[in-house]
Amino acid sequence: MNIITILSLVGTVLTIFSIVIILTRTFGLRTFAKMSSFDFASTIAVGSVLASIIINDDQSIIKGAVILTAIIGFQIFYSFLVKNVGWFKKISTNSPQLLMKDGKILYKQLKKCNVDLGDLMAKLREANVHKLNNVQAVVFESTGDISVLHSGDNKEIDEIILSGVHKQNV
């Protein structure tokens, strides 16, 4: 690899990352947020485009910039539809699922969500839970993350925190 090739690669990286920064500043932080499975897929698509532009000599920076803008624009449009069109949100997003409530493991929900008991216990340890009865709720978020709400003093959870969470068989 000669110095011209190296400088060209560095220039491509700097240019394409500058374009990503401009797009992120223009369209907002949601661009790379992992708030939904669609956001996650968009982030992967952006990464794939970035890699293709940097690695493949036959990919132009302008073509990459157009593709990145299209992906991020579609993400913004999708987010707009989810926020403003009820039926679209219902068919295109997953609702968070309750995996534990008031110290009780909801085994049917674990099975429905394809979450192993060992994975749940790992998340509880990660959240520094010492006793199951201190767990007020465990939510399998629409992003695939698991949120653990626990307290040693058994305070009630504000209802708004669990709004939108599917509470089957609780």
N, C-alpha and C positions, 0 to 999 in steps of 0.2 A: 504494500500500500504506500503510495507516494504522498508527499506533503500536500499536493493539490487536492487529492481525494480526501485527506483528513480535514483540510480546511473547508472543503465543500460540505462534508458531513457536519462539522461543527456549525457552519453557517445555516444549514438546513434545520438543525436542531434549534438553534437560537431563533430563527424565523418562525418556525411552526409553534414553538412554545410562546413566542410573543403573540402570535395570532390567538392561541388558546387563552392567554391572559386577557387580551382585548375582548374576546367573546365572553369570558367569564365576568369581566367587569361590566360589559354591556347587558348581558342577560341575567346577571345576578348569581349569588352563591348557590342557588338551587341547582345550577348546572351540574355540579359534582356531588350533590347531596345524595344520600342513600335513603331517601324517604319512602320509596316504593320500589317494587320489582322493576318497573319501567325505568326509574332513575338509575338503578343498578345496571340494567341492560344498556342504557345510553352511555354510561361511563365506560363500560367494556367496549362499546362500539367506537367511542372517541379514542380509547387506548389503542385499539386495533388500527384505526386510521393513522394515528400518530406513528405507530411502528411501521406501517406500510410506507408512509411518506419518507421516513428517515432511512429505512433499509433499502427500498427499491429505487434504483436510479431512474426508472421510467415513470415514476409518479411525480407530478409537478406539485409545487407548493400551492399554486393557485387552485388546482383541482382539490387538493387536501383542504384548503381553506373553505371552499364551497361545500364540500362534504361535511366538514365540521359544523359550519353554519346551518346546514340543512338538518343535521342530527339534533343540534341544540334548539333550533327553531321548532322542530317537530316535538321535542320534549316540552317546550314552553306551551305549544298548542295543546298537547295532550294534558298537561297540568291545568290549563284553562278549562278544558272540557270536563275534567274530573271535578274541578272546583265548582263549576257552574251548571252542569247538566247531570241531574240526579240519576237518570237511567244509565248514562254512560259510566258514571262512577260505579254503579252497582254491577255492571257487567265486566268492567275492566280492572277492578282492584280487589284485593283480598282484604277481608276484615281481620283485625287482630283477634287472636284466640286465647281464651283463658285456659291455663294449664294447671294452676293451683288456686285455691281460694280458701282463706282462713285456715291455713296449715294442712289442708287436705289436697292430695294429689288427684287430679281428674284424669284417670287412666284412659277413659274413652277419648278424651281430647288429645292426650299424648298420641294415641294410636291414629286418630284422625289427622293429626298434624305431622305424623311420621317422626315424632321426637322420641328418642330412646330415654328411658329412665336415667341411664348413666349420664346422658347429655344434660338432663334437667339437674341432676345432682352437681355436675360440674359448674353449671351456671349459679347454683345456690352457693357453692363454695367460693366462686369468684366474687359473689356479692357479700361474702363474709357472714353468711347465715350459719348460726350454730344449732338452731332447733327449728324443726318444721313448723311448730306452733307459733313461731315469730313471723312466719311468712303470711302476709295478708293477701297477696296476689302474685301470680307469675303470668306474664302475658307474652305469648308468641306473636311478635309484631309482624306487620305485613312486609317488612323488609327482611325478615328471617332472623332478626335479633330477638333475644329473650330478655325481657325486663323483669326484674325482681323487686317487688315492693315489700319491705319488711320493717318491723319495728319491735323493739323490746318492750315498749309500753302499750302495745295494742291500740294505738290510736286508729280511728276510723279513716278510711280513704275517702277523700272528697269524690263524690259521684262523677264529676266532670272528668276526672283522671281516667276513669274506666269507660267513658262514653265511647261508643262505637266498637267496644270489645265484645265479641261473640261469646255469650255466657251459657252455652248449651249444657244442660244437665247439672246446673249448680244448685 
